[in-house]
Amino acid sequence: MKTTSVTHSDLRGVFPVPPLARRHEARRTLDFEQNQRIVDHLVAGGMTRFLYGGNAFLYHITLAEYEELLDWLSGFPDELWPIPSLGPSYGRAIDQAAILRRHRFPCAMMLPCGDPRDAAGLERGLREIADAAGLPLILYLKDLNNFGNNLEAGLDVVARLVDEGLCVWIKYAVVREDPREDDYLESLLSRVDRGRVVSGIGERPAIAHLREWRLPGFTTGSGCIAPRMSNLLREACQQGDWDAAEAIRARFIPHEDLRDGWSPAKVLHHATELASIARTGPVPPFLSPLSEAQCQQLRGVAIELAAADREAPGA
């Protein structure tokens, strides 16, 4: 796996955020044979980065499973870059940091905390977590209040952590009705190098984030089904072929609509199996599976998206 420090060129691309397959048994153990099938599918589609976070339900992973996951990720070939997450609570992240320290990951993503917090407290905690793990962090900005109610103080913390190398990049995932108009993102980019900020909400806002805001890359959930098309979308944006980019993006929207309507991670988990990429198995508690009616609706969408990817140029 990649063990070198994160550079600007590392962030110019697409970051799939895969699901994590589990076995159909009482303990729902991690199924690394099926997880390898997902990775192989992504590699065949040209992906080299793999961000394991919310779509893998790492919010609910046990410490024993976390250790298994890190052992598996650390065995990836040198040309691939697996990225684990940790948290979201301080105590959990500190426990996971001790496991992370045994490996040579160049960074890990801190899952966004929803518990009582403020900017100064988070800064102290993030510094301690990075020190305990022996590596820098990726900060996940998912909503305006990730760093507490004082937005300016929160962005100042982010900027300090970036300036000091404790944050190597930012997954920006604040949903806007029009991603071209975003005063929070504008304020963030006035404080940090935009080359360290990756669009973090999939294909829906990706074109606006790469065109108007000149971000270097984007994360994708639907791209786990259609990796070639996600790469083609990024390439079209890089070349300034916005019409081609919009046409590719449109192929993702039916799947993205279901993800936004029913739960992004649950839909991707089921869609990966319905598209015959891998047997993803059950979702963990505290989540319920999609209903049979939902799966029937999703099946056609997932199969169509996977078929479009097989027909994409370069397939």
Secondary structure, 3 states (H helix, E strand, C coil): CCCCCCCCHHHCCEEECCCCCECCCCCCCECHHHHHHHHHHHHHCCCCEEECCHHHCHHHCCHHHHHHHHHHHCCCCCCCEEECEECCCHHHHHHHHHHHCCCCCCCEEECCCCCCCCHHHHHHHHHHHHHHHCCCEEEEECCCCCCCCCHHHHHHHHHHHHHCCCEEEEEECCCCCCCCCCHHHHHHHCCCCHHHEEECCCCCCHHHHHHCCCCCCEEECHHHCCHHHHHHHHHHHHCCCHHHHHHHHHHHHHHHHHHHHHCHHHHHHHHHHHCCCCCCCCCCCCCCCCCHHHHHHHHHHHHHHHHHHHCCCCC
